[in-house]
Amino acid sequence: MNLKRYHFPVMLTEVVENLGVTPGGRYIDCTLGEGGHSEAILEFSQPGGQLLGIDADHEAILVSKRRLEAYKDCSYLVNSYFSNISEIAHELKFVPVHGVLLDLGLSSLQLDFENRGFSFSEEEMLDMRFGLENDLTAIEIVNKFSEKKLSDLIFDLSQDPNSRIIAKAICANRPLNTSKELADLINSIKLKVRRKHHPATLTFQALRMAVNNEVNELNKVLSDAFSLLGIGGKLAVISYHSTEDKIVKNFINNGLSNCECPPLNFECNCNVSPYLKLINRKPLVPTIEEINQNPRSRSAKLRVIERIR
Ligand SMILES: C[S@@+](CC[C@H](N)C(=O)[O-])C[C@H]1O[C@@H](n2cnc3c(N)ncnc32)[C@H](O)[C@@H]1O
């Protein structure tokens, strides 16, 4: 594959600083992508630093392997879904760790080069799988799900207020085989609510999330990654839309309160204390300069927490 340029790693400085990357540290990048964050983590953790990088997409592993060649003696790159983080880390005896990073969603490689069905403008088969061993593809959802199931899926995973109209149009125009056919169809419908971005954005997001089981993946990786941290270790998550961010916020809020009193208790008397603390009270967002240089970063939110017990 001939890449014109690598994916811009989003909020790179903020990630390295807030993860507290230090020489000799051991880190896991659960979303290796094109290795941009991993490269910086490896650079700032030398001498002695180590990195375990995971990605469901085998192309991401190939590209990162080349990019991280200089660090081949202190990095392990594994082609797998990140919900397997616990098994992978224990098998490699890569525990405990000083930091874990999750940079959710898609890379530029997948959007621009991989022909995976993510593009609005190219005739790509509606696949949308990150890992090709997965059975379910977007083509199956779009062409086989009932109108009600399709409409619920789009609404649940993207809160698109147009979900019913879109599901109806999809069912009336089957079969739809390519990403461009689907994007053009949605673009041609008179929608209730129009937003700034392409009208198919939320439908594509929902389909991608369903195909890659993203809600379950994220719920599982958050708790498994947290358990791999040593005390003082940090977990950094970059999310790109409200469905992802809500899951991250819920996980953090549980760890901040962690009260085990029965719901009807007037006062807390369980003495169970929080097991994490926030590194930043509010999520960090990209600077205007970064958004100008890389518009794909515009919706990013970085939340970082520290394990305290
Ligand atoms: C935004 S990109 C990461 C870019 C990377 N930080 C960089 O600097 O190049 C997200 C990556 O996560 C991967 N990914 C998404 N969900 C995954 C999952 N459940 N398990 C493993 N990899 C996943 C995608 O294949 C994609 O390569």
The ligand as a Gaussian input file, in Angstrom:
#p B3LYP/6-31G(d) Opt

LIG

0 1
 C       -8.480000       6.648000      15.233000
 S       -7.631000       5.229000      14.730000
 C       -6.167000       5.264000      15.698000
 C       -5.084000       6.103000      15.120000
 C       -3.793000       6.045000      15.887000
 N       -3.929000       6.580000      17.206000
 C       -2.670000       6.738000      15.150000
 O       -2.033000       7.634000      15.736000
 O       -2.394000       6.391000      14.003000
 C       -8.521000       3.923000      15.470000
 C       -7.971000       2.543000      15.225000
 O       -8.584000       1.684000      16.179000
 C       -8.888000       0.467000      15.573000
 N      -10.009000      -0.111000      16.321000
 C      -11.245000       0.396000      16.462000
 N      -11.991000      -0.406000      17.244000
 C      -11.190000      -1.440000      17.593000
 C      -11.382000      -2.593000      18.411000
 N      -12.549000      -2.852000      19.012000
 N      -10.333000      -3.414000      18.587000
 C       -9.135000      -3.166000      17.983000
 N       -8.907000      -2.109000      17.186000
 C       -9.923000      -1.244000      17.009000
 C       -9.232000       0.799000      14.141000
 O       -9.006000      -0.327000      13.323000
 C       -8.277000       1.963000      13.860000
 O       -7.101000       1.502000      13.250000

